[in-house]
């Protein structure tokens, strides 16, 4: 499978976050790595976004099971 990159605004939409919150997730180490595409363009691997979403789902599932 060929690795795919997602620009940050597109990844943020898929994650249900604002663009600035997506950058905060990258800075906190919960999403990434950040790939510079040029001087003013960045992206993250699509599989990192998929993993972030899966982790949020797993977190929510564990929280529901603890109730």
Secondary structure, DSSP 8 states (H G I E B T S, - for coil): ----EEEHHHHHHHHT--HHHHHHHHHTTSS--EEE-SSS-EEEEHHHHHHHHHHHHHHHHHHHHT-
